[in-house]
Amino acid sequence: MTARRPNILWLMTDQHRADCLGAMGHPMIQTPHLDALAGEGLLFRNAFCQSPVCMSSRGSVMTGRYPQAISVHGMGILPPQEITVAEALARQGYRTGAFGKLHLTPQLYTRDQLQSDAPVLDWRRYEPAKLVPIPDDPYKVDYGFQTHVGYDDALNGNFRRWLAEVEPDLLAANPQRFGDDAPPDLWVSPYPSHRHPSRFIADHCDAFLRESADSAEPWFAFCSFVAPHHPFEAPADQLARYPLADCPLPAAKGGVDPQFIPEPIRQGVGQIERYSEETQRRLVQHYMASISLVDDCIGRLMATLRETDQLADTLIVFLADHGEFLGNHGLLRKPSMHYDEVMRVPMILRLPGGAAGGRQVPELVELVDVLPTLLGLAELPQHAGMQGRDWSAEIRAGEPLGHADIYSDMYTMYPMTHGVRNGPYGAAITLRSAEWKLTIYPDADASYGQLFDLANDPDEAVNLYAEPQHLATRERLLFRLLQRHHQQVNPLPLRLTQY
């Protein structure tokens, strides 16, 4: 560790599968900068989100607490009482900035009710959410981010204002679509790489890094890309890196037996089969190309850290909020079926100076562990209420780390104020160990569920949930799942006496 507290650069992608990195063994994807980062840091091969949907996962990872404890159930809004990574660091003297997608507040409500084309972090403006008020606190303003240049999926006003300054002719550009056979969210981006939203996000983070180079204060930069989240849109220059004929068709991996999946989740079964093989290849092509563009942007940020002589003093973490099916099991996007494709995410941690570089961590870790571990590595205090594990001592000592099992859940998102039901989403709760995975659907009856023997069936192709010979295993895992669910009750307020 350096004498001064380290700078912290938090890089994040959205809906990014764990296997879509060269460092994770993907045979085709081009991610040289992230692969280099993995070579200089720790590559977590089995990192899992605590909810495979944007808002609950982001709220959880940015607080070190489970979705149940922070009351973000699927979608929602992060209550202002919660302590985010930005607030925790700002209280320790860090300059904080967020660039790109935070998604701690609702997008469509912001757009349609607040009439804002850019993300709004002021929780007071979301009165219908019935948030419990808190006293004024400068460290709570905008969840602790002193600088914020937001860009969310449906809130792109900041990007369009930037585009109007740098290349206004592109404002009227239209995407190239692929006809009736293709899904409506598949197109060629009208923006070349250097004018794409991913580059907009990286450029603003880059400016923050340069402005901070001579600061006496350490800094925290949260650089969060929307890609490769759908829509599946990539610039033509990135698509050229992946000839369509070379892009593989998605592996079915046994598909999904719909009799064990309740409605409305069952609506997602077999979705990829609606499209031709050419369209399926195109979805894979656009997904990989979007990731390669993000990788280019991350390479730019790494070059800036080297150029400004800040790399040796910077702790870097890269992760995604959740994954994407991309046709596996016949599924597309992220319906509430908890296969590894949506639960397992890429994660890299690079220590200042590249200490512990090149280590691969095979054990199970949870994204809820990230914040306590970052604070531990920065030798900063752990605040009350965090539920994740601090692995900093094991990382420094090169010792084994990880959980015996991981927990992930999804709550029924509807009904919701100012919202409508949309898509194959519903309640699902999952326990995963190295050998087994159990998913139950608590809004349905006990006949619905999935049980996979991961040791012998890593593709999760054969559902053993109803097999009599596996009933004892199912019951054992169900009790452990109940234990994990119970342990995630909010530990705050702390108990001061027995009575």
Number of C-alpha atoms within 10 A of each C-alpha: 17 11 6 11 20 25 24 23 21 17 21 25 25 24 27 29 23 28 18 22 24 18 22 15 11 13 11 14 21 22 23 17 19 22 18 14 24 25 19 21 25 23 25 23 21 21 26 29 29 29 33 31 26 21 23 31 30 29 31 31 26 22 27 29 29 31 29 19 18 23 18 24 23 24 23 20 22 27 21 20 14 20 24 23 23 27 22 22 24 21 13 14 12 22 22 22 22 25 25 29 24 25 25 25 21 19 21 18 15 20 16 11 12 13 10 16 20 19 28 21 23 13 20 14 12 18 10 9 14 9 15 10 12 11 8 8 8 13 17 24 15 18 23 25 25 18 14 21 20 24 28 22 17 14 20 17 16 20 24 19 12 14 19 13 10 11 11 13 10 15 13 8 11 12 15 13 15 14 10 8 11 18 18 12 11 22 22 20 23 19 20 16 21 13 17 17 24 26 21 24 25 24 18 18 24 23 12 20 22 16 11 18 17 12 10 9 16 22 24 27 25 23 27 29 28 23 26 27 22 19 19 24 26 29 22 17 15 20 22 11 14 19 11 17 11 10 19 14 19 19 13 17 16 14 17 23 15 15 10 17 22 19 13 16 19 21 15 23 20 19 14 24 14 13 14 12 14 14 19 21 22 25 29 19 27 28 27 27 28 24 26 26 25 27 20 21 23 24 19 17 22 18 14 18 19 12 12 14 13 20 20 17 21 24 24 24 21 21 23 28 31 30 31 28 24 23 24 21 24 21 23 19 20 24 22 27 31 26 23 22 26 27 31 29 30 26 23 24 24 23 27 24 17 20 16 19 18 16 17 16 18 15 17 20 26 23 29 27 23 26 25 27 22 22 18 17 21 21 13 15 12 15 11 11 18 23 21 21 20 22 20 19 13 13 19 13 9 11 9 11 18 18 12 11 19 22 20 24 28 28 23 16 18 14 9 12 9 10 11 10 11 9 14 17 24 23 21 22 23 28 23 24 18 17 13 20 22 24 25 26 25 16 14 15 10 10 14 18 24 25 25 23 21 17 12 11 14 15 19 23 18 19 18 19 21 15 10 10 10 13 14 10 16 23 12 10 21 17 11 14 23 12 11 17 18 10 12 15 15 18 14 10 8 9 8 6 5 4 4
